[in-house]
Amino acid sequence: EGVRLPSLTPIWRSAEFQEREIFDLYGIQFEGHPDLRRILMWDEFKDYPMRKDYREPDDYEYEPTPHDDVLERAKQHYAPRPQLDGAENITAQP
């Protein structure tokens, strides 16, 4: 809680996004970072989801997305091509 580290962005500008990810997921503050704000989670999110003490809220409800059945739909439209795809052990039915 309240961990602060010096930013590496003055040395390596490319560290900017990695430091923002670490801040967003673990809550570690980087002193001297030019733009330390959330990059993955929304602004109203108050926790740090990669920390060991993070607990998923009890009122969380799973909401399926249109992408949940992509693999099943792909299997319906594309027959396996082991000789072309290089996978000799495909078990899916055409």
C-alpha positions as CSV (number, residue, x, y, z in Angstrom):
1,E,0.0,0.0,0.0
2,G,1.4,3.4,-1.0
3,V,4.5,2.0,-2.8
4,R,6.4,4.7,-4.7
5,L,9.3,4.2,-7.1
6,P,11.2,6.6,-9.4
7,S,10.0,6.6,-12.9
8,L,12.3,5.2,-15.7
9,T,10.7,7.4,-18.3
10,P,13.5,10.1,-18.2
11,I,15.9,7.3,-19.2
12,W,13.6,5.2,-21.4
13,R,10.7,7.0,-22.8
14,S,9.1,3.7,-23.8
15,A,8.7,2.8,-20.2
16,E,5.7,5.1,-20.0
17,F,3.0,2.6,-20.9
18,Q,4.5,-0.2,-18.8
19,E,4.5,2.1,-15.7
20,R,0.9,3.1,-16.4
21,E,-0.1,-0.6,-16.6
22,I,1.7,-1.3,-13.3
23,F,0.0,1.7,-11.7
24,D,-3.4,0.6,-13.0
25,L,-3.2,-3.0,-12.0
26,Y,-1.0,-2.9,-8.9
27,G,-1.3,0.7,-7.6
28,I,2.4,1.4,-7.6
29,Q,3.1,5.2,-8.0
30,F,6.0,6.3,-10.2
31,E,7.4,9.6,-9.2
32,G,8.3,11.8,-12.1
33,H,6.1,10.0,-14.6
34,P,4.7,12.5,-17.1
35,D,1.2,11.0,-17.4
36,L,0.4,8.6,-14.6
37,R,-3.3,7.7,-15.0
38,R,-5.3,4.6,-15.6
39,I,-4.7,2.9,-19.0
40,L,-6.7,-0.4,-18.8
41,M,-9.4,0.1,-16.1
42,W,-12.0,2.9,-16.1
43,D,-11.4,6.0,-14.0
44,E,-14.1,5.1,-11.5
45,F,-12.6,1.7,-10.7
46,K,-11.1,2.1,-7.2
47,D,-9.1,-1.1,-6.7
48,Y,-6.0,-2.7,-8.3
49,P,-7.1,-6.1,-9.7
50,M,-3.7,-7.8,-9.9
51,R,-2.9,-7.4,-6.2
52,K,-3.2,-10.5,-4.0
53,D,-5.6,-8.6,-1.6
54,Y,-8.1,-7.8,-4.5
55,R,-11.5,-9.5,-4.1
56,E,-14.0,-9.6,-6.8
57,P,-17.2,-7.8,-5.8
58,D,-20.1,-10.0,-4.7
59,D,-22.5,-8.2,-7.0
60,Y,-20.5,-9.0,-10.1
61,E,-22.7,-10.5,-12.9
62,Y,-21.3,-12.2,-15.9
63,E,-22.5,-10.7,-19.1
64,P,-21.9,-12.8,-22.2
65,T,-20.4,-10.9,-25.2
66,P,-20.9,-11.5,-28.9
67,H,-17.4,-12.9,-28.9
68,D,-18.1,-15.8,-26.5
69,D,-19.2,-18.1,-29.3
70,V,-16.6,-17.2,-32.0
71,L,-14.9,-20.6,-31.9
72,E,-18.1,-22.5,-32.2
73,R,-19.2,-20.3,-35.2
74,A,-15.8,-20.8,-36.8
75,K,-16.1,-24.6,-36.5
76,Q,-19.4,-24.4,-38.3
77,H,-18.1,-22.4,-41.3
78,Y,-14.6,-23.9,-41.8
79,A,-13.7,-27.5,-42.2
80,P,-10.4,-28.7,-40.8
81,R,-7.5,-28.7,-43.3
82,P,-4.8,-30.8,-41.7
83,Q,-2.5,-31.0,-44.7
84,L,-2.7,-27.2,-45.3
85,D,-2.7,-26.1,-41.7
86,G,0.1,-28.4,-40.6
87,A,-2.0,-30.1,-37.8
88,E,-2.3,-33.8,-38.4
89,N,-4.2,-34.5,-35.2
90,I,-7.2,-32.3,-35.6
91,T,-10.2,-34.1,-34.2
92,A,-13.0,-31.6,-35.1
93,Q,-15.6,-32.9,-37.5
94,P,-15.9,-31.1,-40.9
